[in-house]
Amino acid sequence: MEIELFRQSKATIGDYEPIVGRSTIEELRVLADKLSGKIIQNINSTATGGGVAEILEHLVPLLNQLGVDTRWQVMQGSDEFFEVTKKFHNALHGKSESISDEDFSLFLEVSRRNLNELSFFGDLIFIHDPQPVALISKKKEIGRRWLWRCHIDASNPDKRVWDFLRGFVVDYDAAVFSAPNFAQRLPIRQFLISPSIDPLSDKNKELSSKTIDSVLAKYGLTLDKPMIVQVSRFDRLKDPLGVIRAFEMAKKSVECQLVLAGGTAADDPESEVVLDEVRERAEGSKDIHVLLIPPGSDIEINALQRAATVVLQKSLKEGFGLTISEALWKGKPVVASAVGGIPLQIHNKLTGLLCHTVEGAAYALRQLLSNPQYARQLGENGREHVKQNFLITRHIKDYLLLFLSLEHPEDVFYL
């Protein structure tokens, strides 16, 4: 069954003017006007959980406000299909996975089913990540412009999996990656567009102290000790067990507490297993709080980040890691692994601290917890960095220019 998602933005495009300036909003209107009459059709694998769904949830309604007819549909897949695509996800990140011929066959079978059940109506069809990549097979029948957006770090992929996916990617008109080192050698055009956060969303807007206190009370948290917070889906690549180890090392020197907050996703069956592992590892420690945050709890996540003394993101692999920009936007000092798109957000010792190991994370945590003035300066620098580079208005502009470059390849667009 086909699912089409309709989203209403709580903010209007004009509401961003006090943050980014009038000229930025006027640029967006001029670019959007050039796409009048065109339909942009987005297809991904889940409506909730993970960064892709979150980005689309905010981009789609704002593009429509600008007059660009933008739709969002979700492909359908079984639990078995998503188990296979999770293996693909891990393999693209360079992790060793056992993937059988039957797994590839199942992927192709579910793709064929979606080719028959989905409606393809866009002038430009925007496919997100590996799960729906094989839908490009429809291009031979209907034509149109096709884009593939890779949101994950594919800089060192498993060759067998990448070669399989590449067989579909090369048929697209263009591919989009989040960072220069993610790009692959392809015979099609490639674009580099980093993700973004919405500063007016429930997850990032300003909150009253009363709201923050109520969220802390809801989860039984107090601020009697400095609070280290990691907000991530429960995924081994987010290294929640490594986070606990780093916290335990830091706690030997500085009194503190740890909050691991996150959810699961429909297209990630492994996340429930990881959550159980984390709960078992944290059992018995009164200073480790493992919170399962249900979908739609953006105010709660916002409040936890704002209550944090330090925000941590100790990923082993990372596509981009928007939780970092979220924390920096709130003026929080961040410690994060130097992987994927994270170094684009954190310039070490300027907008945050980068680490490479559990021990390095523990050292950085001790440094920030024992030097509040330094931590505050990093947070201030980080907020300005996000304002200049990672807000949704910049993302919209990049996408509008991308769409125009495909619709009018003979033209060059300047602003």
C-alpha positions in Angstrom: 0.0 0.0 0.0 1.3 3.4 -1.0 1.8 6.1 1.7 1.9 9.7 0.9 2.7 12.1 3.7 1.3 15.5 4.2 3.0 17.9 6.6 1.9 21.4 7.8 4.8 23.5 9.0 4.3 25.4 12.3 6.4 28.2 10.9 6.0 30.3 7.8 9.0 31.0 5.6 8.8 34.7 6.7 9.3 33.6 10.3 13.0 32.9 9.5 13.7 36.4 8.5 14.8 37.6 12.0 17.3 34.8 12.1 18.8 34.8 8.6 17.8 38.2 7.2 15.4 39.5 4.6 17.8 39.1 1.6 18.1 35.3 2.2 14.3 34.9 2.2 14.0 37.0 -1.0 16.6 34.8 -2.7 14.6 31.7 -1.9 11.4 33.3 -3.4 13.2 34.2 -6.6 14.6 30.7 -7.0 11.4 29.0 -6.2 9.5 31.1 -8.7 11.7 29.6 -11.5 10.3 26.1 -10.5 6.7 27.2 -10.8 4.6 24.3 -12.2 7.1 21.6 -11.5 6.5 18.7 -9.0 9.2 17.4 -6.8 8.5 13.8 -5.6 10.5 12.6 -2.6 10.6 8.9 -1.8 12.3 7.3 1.3 11.8 4.3 3.5 10.3 5.6 6.7 8.1 8.4 8.0 9.6 8.5 11.5 12.9 7.9 13.1 16.3 9.0 11.7 17.6 12.1 10.1 16.1 11.6 6.6 12.5 11.6 7.8 13.2 14.5 10.1 14.7 16.6 7.4 11.9 15.9 4.9 9.3 16.7 7.6 10.5 20.3 7.7 11.7 20.8 4.1 8.6 19.6 2.3 6.1 22.1 3.8 8.5 25.0 3.5 9.2 24.3 -0.2 5.4 24.2 -0.7 5.0 27.5 1.0 7.5 28.9 -1.5 5.3 27.7 -4.3 7.3 24.6 -5.2 4.9 21.6 -5.4 6.8 19.1 -3.2 5.4 15.7 -2.3 6.7 13.0 0.0 6.0 9.2 -0.2 7.3 6.2 1.7 8.0 2.9 0.1 6.8 -0.3 1.7 9.0 -3.1 3.0 8.8 -6.1 5.3 10.8 -6.7 8.5 13.1 -9.0 6.5 13.6 -6.3 3.9 14.7 -3.8 6.5 17.0 -6.3 8.1 18.7 -6.6 4.7 18.9 -2.8 4.2 20.3 -2.4 7.7 23.1 -4.8 6.6 23.6 -2.6 3.5 23.7 0.5 5.7 26.4 -1.0 7.9 28.4 -2.3 5.0 28.4 1.1 3.3 29.9 2.4 6.5 32.6 -0.2 6.1 31.4 -2.7 8.7 31.8 -6.4 7.8 28.4 -8.0 7.2 27.3 -11.4 6.1 25.1 -10.7 3.1 23.8 -13.7 1.1 22.6 -14.0 -2.4 19.1 -14.5 -0.9 19.4 -11.1 0.7 20.1 -9.4 -2.6 17.2 -11.3 -4.1 14.9 -10.2 -1.4 16.0 -6.6 -1.9 15.2 -6.8 -5.6 11.8 -8.5 -5.0 10.6 -5.8 -2.6 11.9 -3.2 -5.0 9.9 -4.7 -7.9 6.8 -4.8 -5.7 7.2 -1.0 -4.9 7.7 -0.3 -8.6 4.3 -1.7 -9.3 2.5 -0.2 -6.3 4.0 3.3 -6.1 2.7 6.2 -8.2 5.5 8.1 -10.0 4.2 11.6 -10.9 7.1 14.0 -10.2 8.8 16.0 -12.8 11.9 15.4 -10.6 11.9 12.2 -8.6 14.2 12.5 -5.5 15.2 9.1 -4.0 16.7 9.0 -0.6 19.3 6.5 0.6 19.8 2.8 -0.4 16.4 1.3 0.5 14.5 2.7 -2.6 17.5 3.1 -4.9 16.3 0.4 -7.3 13.2 2.4 -8.1 15.3 4.0 -10.8 14.3 1.1 -13.0 11.1 3.0 -13.6 13.0 5.7 -15.5 13.2 3.6 -18.6 9.4 3.6 -18.7 8.4 7.1 -17.7 11.6 9.2 -18.2 11.7 12.4 -15.9 14.7 13.7 -14.0 15.9 11.4 -11.2 18.1 12.3 -8.2 19.7 9.9 -5.6 20.5 11.4 -2.2 23.0 9.4 -0.1 22.6 10.6 3.5 25.2 8.2 5.0 29.0 8.0 5.1 29.9 5.9 2.0 33.6 6.9 2.0 34.9 3.4 2.6 32.1 1.0 1.6 32.1 -2.8 1.4 32.9 -3.3 -2.3 30.3 -6.1 -2.9 27.4 -4.0 -1.6 28.6 -0.7 -3.2 29.0 -2.4 -6.6 25.5 -3.8 -6.3 24.0 -0.4 -5.5 26.2 1.4 -7.9 24.5 -0.6 -10.7 21.4 1.4 -9.9 23.0 4.8 -9.0 24.7 5.2 -12.4 21.3 5.4 -14.1 20.3 8.5 -12.1 20.8 12.0 -13.5 22.8 13.0 -10.5 23.8 12.0 -7.0 23.9 14.1 -3.8 26.3 13.5 -0.9 26.7 15.3 2.4 30.5 15.8 2.4 33.3 15.7 -0.1 34.9 12.5 1.3 31.6 10.6 0.9 31.5 11.0 -2.8 32.3 8.1 -5.1 33.7 7.8 -8.6 30.6 7.9 -10.8 29.8 8.7 -14.4 27.0 11.0 -13.4 26.9 14.5 -11.9 27.5 14.8 -8.2 26.5 17.5 -5.8 27.7 18.2 -2.2 24.9 19.4 0.1 25.1 19.2 3.8 22.0 18.6 5.9 20.5 21.2 8.2 18.4 21.9 11.3 15.2 23.9 11.5 15.8 26.6 14.2 12.0 27.1 14.6 11.1 23.5 15.0 10.0 22.1 18.4 13.4 20.4 18.6 15.3 23.6 18.3 13.2 26.6 19.3 13.7 28.5 22.6 12.1 26.9 25.6 11.1 28.3 29.0 12.8 27.1 32.1 9.4 25.9 33.3 9.2 23.6 30.2 12.7 22.3 30.7 12.1 21.6 34.4 8.9 19.7 33.6 10.7 17.5 31.1 13.4 16.7 33.6 10.8 15.9 36.2 9.0 13.6 33.7 12.1 11.4 33.3 13.1 11.6 37.0 16.2 13.8 36.3 17.7 16.5 38.4 20.5 18.9 37.9 22.3 18.2 41.1 25.3 17.1 39.0 26.6 18.2 35.6 24.8 16.3 32.9 26.3 14.7 29.9 23.7 14.0 27.2 23.9 11.9 24.0 20.8 12.0 21.8 20.8 9.2 19.2 18.9 6.4 17.8 19.9 3.2 19.6 22.4 1.9 17.0 25.7 0.2 17.4 27.3 2.8 15.1 26.4 5.5 17.7 28.5 3.5 20.2 26.3 3.9 23.2 28.4 1.3 25.1 31.5 3.3 24.4 29.7 6.4 25.7 29.1 4.7 29.0 32.8 3.7 29.2 33.9 7.3 28.5 31.5 8.6 31.1 32.8 6.1 33.7 36.3 7.3 33.0 35.4 11.0 33.3 33.4 10.4 36.4 36.5 9.2 38.3 37.8 12.8 38.1 34.6 15.0 37.9 31.3 14.3 39.5 28.6 14.0 36.7 25.7 12.0 35.3 24.9 10.6 31.9 21.7 10.6 29.9 21.4 8.4 26.8 18.2 9.4 25.1 16.9 8.1 21.8 14.4 6.1 19.9 14.1 3.3 17.4 13.1 3.4 13.7 10.7 1.3 11.6 13.5 0.6 9.1 16.1 -0.4 11.7 15.1 -3.7 13.4 18.4 -3.9 15.2 17.7 -0.8 17.3 15.6 -2.8 19.9 18.4 -5.2 20.5 20.9 -2.4 21.0 18.5 -0.7 23.5 18.4 -3.9 25.5 22.2 -4.1 25.5 22.5 -0.5 26.7 19.9 -1.0 29.5 21.7 -4.1 30.7 25.1 -2.3 30.7 23.7 0.6 32.6 21.8 -1.5 35.2 22.8 -0.7 38.7 24.3 2.7 38.1 22.2 5.5 39.6 24.1 8.1 37.4 23.3 6.6 34.0 19.8 7.3 32.7 18.7 5.4 29.5 15.6 7.1 28.1 13.5 5.6 25.3 12.0 8.7 23.6 9.0 8.0 21.4 8.5 9.6 18.0 7.2 13.1 18.1 9.0 13.9 21.4 10.9 16.9 20.0 10.2 19.2 22.9 11.6 16.5 25.3 14.8 16.2 23.2 15.1 20.0 23.0 14.8 20.3 26.8 17.3 17.5 27.4 19.9 19.2 25.2 19.2 22.6 26.8 19.6 21.0 30.2 22.9 19.4 29.3 26.2 20.6 30.6 28.0 18.9 27.7 26.5 17.1 24.7 28.3 14.0 23.4 28.1 12.3 20.1 30.6 9.4 20.1 29.7 7.8 16.8 31.8 5.1 15.2 30.5 6.1 11.8 28.2 9.0 11.0 26.5 10.3 7.9 26.3 13.8 9.3 25.1 13.8 12.8 22.5 16.6 13.1 22.3 16.2 16.9 25.6 18.1 16.9 24.2 21.1 15.0 21.1 21.0 17.3 23.3 21.2 20.4 25.6 23.9 19.0 22.6 26.0 18.0 21.6 25.9 21.7 25.1 27.1 22.6 26.2 23.8 24.1 29.8 22.6 24.2 30.0 19.4 22.2 32.4 16.4 22.3 32.1 14.2 19.2 34.0 11.6 17.2 36.0 12.8 14.2 34.1 10.7 11.7 31.7 11.3 8.7 30.3 14.8 8.5 31.0 15.7 12.1 34.3 17.6 11.3 32.3 19.9 9.1 30.3 21.0 12.2 33.1 20.8 14.8 36.4 22.6 14.1 38.4 21.1 16.9 39.0 23.5 19.8 37.1 26.2 18.1 33.4 25.1 17.8 33.8 22.0 19.9 36.2 19.1 20.7 36.8 16.1 18.5 37.9 12.7 19.7 39.1 9.4 18.2 38.8 6.9 21.1 36.9 6.2 24.3 39.9 7.6 26.2 39.9 10.7 24.1 36.2 11.3 24.7 36.7 10.9 28.4 39.6 13.4 28.4 37.5 16.0 26.5 34.6 15.5 28.8 36.9 16.1 31.9 38.3 19.2 30.1 34.9 20.8 29.6 33.4 19.8 32.9 36.3 21.3 34.8 36.5 24.5 32.7 33.0 26.1 32.3 34.3 29.3 30.8 36.1 27.4 28.0 33.0 25.2 27.5 30.8 28.3 27.2 33.1 29.9 24.6 33.1 26.8 22.4 29.3 26.8 22.6 29.0 30.4 21.5 31.4 29.8 18.6 29.4 26.7 17.6 26.1 28.5 17.5 27.5 31.1 15.1 29.0 28.4 12.9 25.6 26.7 12.7 23.9 30.0 11.9 26.2 30.5 9.0 26.2 27.0 7.6 23.6 24.5 8.8 20.2 26.2 9.0 17.3 25.0 6.9 17.2 28.1 4.8 20.6 27.3 3.4 19.5 23.8 2.7 16.4 25.0 0.8 18.5 27.3 -1.3 20.9 24.5 -2.2 18.0 22.2 -3.1 16.4 24.9 -5.3 19.6 25.4 -7.1 20.0 21.7 -7.5 16.5 21.3 -9.0 17.0 24.2 -11.3 20.4 22.8 -12.6 18.6 19.6 -13.6 15.6 21.2 -15.1 17.6 23.8 -17.0 21.1 22.2 -17.6 21.9 24.8 -20.2 21.6 27.7 -17.8 23.9 28.9 -15.0 22.2 30.3 -11.9 23.9 33.0 -9.9 22.9 34.9 -6.7 
